[in-house]
Amino acid sequence: MRRWLALSALIVIPLAACAGGTAPSTARTTTTSAAATSGDTATTQTATEPVTEAMTSGPGSGVTAEASGSTTDRPESSMVAADTVHPASEPMTAESPSAGSATGPTVTAAGSDFGQVLFDSTGQAIYSFDKETAAVPECYNDCATAWPPVLTEGSPVAGPGTTADLLGTTPRTDGSTQVTYAGHPLYYYAHEGKNVVTCHNVNEFGGVWLAVTPTGQAAT
């Protein structure tokens, strides 16, 4: 009898940090499954995909083992009609306005290593781009992938510590609408965590990215 064992491989893929090296290094870990083969029969188990056993009873019935997502037949009495399942409604948030909603994302102020600066209501830091001297966005393509614009489908909301009169919007060339503060288009950094400011004063894509204070000025 032949037997092979494929050992689990650990692959570490680093996430990009903002230019300037101010963001702490972060790694995403992916673990492959181990497969054992004995004779002509192969059995594969993956830790992230649990296997469940469904017991059926009744005359002539046995035990049916089914993996998550399998199409194994079950007795009609255990099946649930598709038209009786109703997905739960997704909660509404300021960052995910419904169609026709007049409310956009909430911009708020909170403390950081650079003093009070702007965040959205989820705790994501907000930046401006000093290359943009007017409310006309110049960050597109690769720039907008690394520094996603703060978009809205409605009027942005001034949260605690901010000034409603400084909030506004500006159109982008793709037809979307971007939030502005004190006339500056606002952006996130794609690889930054919540409630931290790690990418202030970073030079990238032809300009400097700056955390924004509640007065609309760049943080120091």
Secondary structure, 3 states (H helix, E strand, C coil): CCEEEECCCEEEEECCCCCCCCCCCCEEEEECCEEEEECCEEEEECCCCCEEEEECCCCCCCEEEEECCCCCCCCHHHCCCHHHCCCCCCCCECCECCCCCCEEEEEEEECCCCCCEEEECCCCECEEECCCCCCCCCCCCHHHHHCCECECCCEEEECCCCCHHHEEEEECCCCCEEEEECCEECECCCCCCCCCCCCCCEEECCEEEEEECCCCCECC
